[in-house]
Amino acid sequence: MKYDASPWYQRMMKKYPIVTEQEWKLLDSMTKVKVIKKGDSFLQFGKVARYAAFVLSGQFKFSILDEEGKEKILKFGFADDFLANCESYYNNAPSNVSIIALEDAVIRRINIKQLQPLYDLYLNLSRVNLQIYQEALEQQSEHEYILSMKSPVRRYRFLLDRRPAIIQKISLTNIARYLYVSREAVSRARLYLFNQSGKLSD
């Protein structure tokens, strides 16, 4: 009899095809479904990370507070993304990042301590772990590149061209916090690009 995979990892199998169905079944047995309400934290600033998670639905922000106590967003997490702060876990140190739901979300949560031994037993999972780490580094590098751009228009245009999902799904307020500019600056950039192209970006 053919096994019907759970919807959550059917999608993940397309994203990470190297992992076998048997390995996904193993991960499935080790995870728990959790509902996180809008505004609640998956990981709070100052807490040591103990869990990672696959996002089934919803959106998350990875945010910090600057010296003036203003929120800045480092990246976003969408459906099929992976939530974690490995630096906090490996160093057993308080997280300097909060991971917060931007809307009601559903995740499959796993204890990182249980996940670690699997990397020695299953090469495919180890490779995916490396891939996720590389993706996180690429996201960090891309964010730094965006912030190196001098004007809000150029920063917003980059998202419009390269990361339309952020433009489509994320509020102007949170886009502004991601671009490290004011909401008004984002609104002006959006209007400017609308006037240039003749169509709205959302």
N, C-alpha and C positions, 0 to 999 in steps of 0.2 A: 504493500500500500504506500502510495507516495505521500510524503510528509508535507503538510501545509505550513510553511514558515510563517511566523508572526509577522504582521505588516511592518513593524519597526525594523526588523533586520532584513526583510526582503529588500527594502530600500538601501540599507547599509551594505548589502551584498553587492549592489551595483556600484556603490562608491568605493568599496574595498574588496574587489573580486578575488583577491589572493586568499582571503580567509574562507575556509571551507564551511559548508553547511553544518557539519558536525561541531566545528569550533564555535560557530554562532549559537548553536544549541547550548553549548557549555556556558557561553557568556550569558545567554538568556536565563539559564538556571541560577546564575550568580547575581543577577540584577533584580531590583525591585522597582515597581512603578511608583512614582511620586508625582503628586500634583503640587505645583508651586503657583500661588496666587500672584497677580500683578502687584509689583512693589516689594514682594518678599525676596529674601536672599537664598540663593543656592550656597553661597559662601560669603560670610561676613568679613569685613576688614578687621584684622586683629585676631582672627581665629585660625588655627592650624588646619590646613586642608586634609581631610580624611577620605573624601569621596570624589569620584569622577562620575560623569554621566553622559549618555547619549540623549540628545534632544529629540523627542518624538514630535512635539508641536510647540509653538510659541517662540518667543524671542527673548534674548538676554543681552545685557550690557556688562562689559568688564570695565569697571570704573575706579578712579582714584580721586583723592582730594588734594588740591594744590596747597601751597603755603598759606593762601588766603581762605582756605576752606571751600573753594569752589570745585564742583565736580567736573572731571574731565574723563572722557570715555576713550579707552584704548582699542576696543574692538567690540563687535557684536557677534552673537551666536544665534543661528537659525535652526530650523528643523534639519536633522541628520548631522548636525555639528556635535563636537565633543567638548564638554565642559570640564575643566580641570585647572588646578594651579600646582603643577608638579614641583616648582621651586619651593613652595611652602611645605609640601609633603616631604620631599627629600631632605630638606634642611631642618625639618621639624620646627619651623619658624612661623610666627604669625603672618598671615597673608597681608600684603600691602594693597591687594586688589579685592574689591567686592564684585560678586557675580549676582546680578539682580534681574528678576523677570520683568520684562517690559509689558507683558500681557500674561494672562493665565496660561500656564505651560504644563506640559506633561513630559516627564523624563524617565529614563531607565537608569537608576543609580546603582553604582557598584563601589564597594570598599576598595580603595587603592591597594591596601595591604594584601587583599585576596587576589588582586589582579597581577601584582608583581611576579609571583612564582610562575605564572603562565608563560611569561616571556622566555623562560629557560626551557619549558616543555614544548612549546609550540612556536616554531620559527616564523610562521605566518603572522601570528599575533605580535611577535617582536618587530617584524618588518612594518606592520601597520602602526605600531607605537612610534617607530622612528619616523614614519611618514607624517603622522599627526604632529609630532614635534617639529618637523621641517615646515609643515604648513603654518604652525604658530610663529616660527621665526620669519617666514615670508610675510605673514600678516603684519608683524612688528616692523619689518623693514619697509613694507609698503606704506604703513602709517607714518613712519619717520620721513619717507619721501614726500608724502602729501603735505606734511607740516613744513617741509623745506620750501614749499611754494610760497611766494610772497603775498599773493592776494587771495581773498576769499573766493573770487570768481574762478581762479585757476584750481583751487582746492575742490570747489563744488563741481566744476566741469570734469575733473578727474573721476569723481564718483559717478557722475552722469554717464561718462564714457565706459568706465571700467567696472563699476560696482553699482549697477542700476537697482539691485535688490535693496540696497540701503536707501536710495532715493525713494523707492516705491513703498517700503515697509516702515521706515523709521520717521518719527516726527521731526519737524524742523528744529525744535529745541534740542533734541538729542543728536541730530546731525551737527548742530553748532558746537555742542560739547565734544564731539568727535573731531571736528575740524579746528577746535581751539579758537573759535571766533564767537562773536555775539550772534544771537538769533536774528537781530536786525540785519547784520552783515550777510547772513545766509539768505534772508528774504530779498535783499538788494541784488545779490549775486544771481539768485533764481530769476528775478524779474529781468535783469540784464540779459541773461541767456535766453529767456523767453522772447524778449524783444529782438534778439539776434537771429533766433531760429524760427520764430513765429509759432512755436508750440510749447505747451507747458510740460515740465519735466516729470510730472507724476501722473 
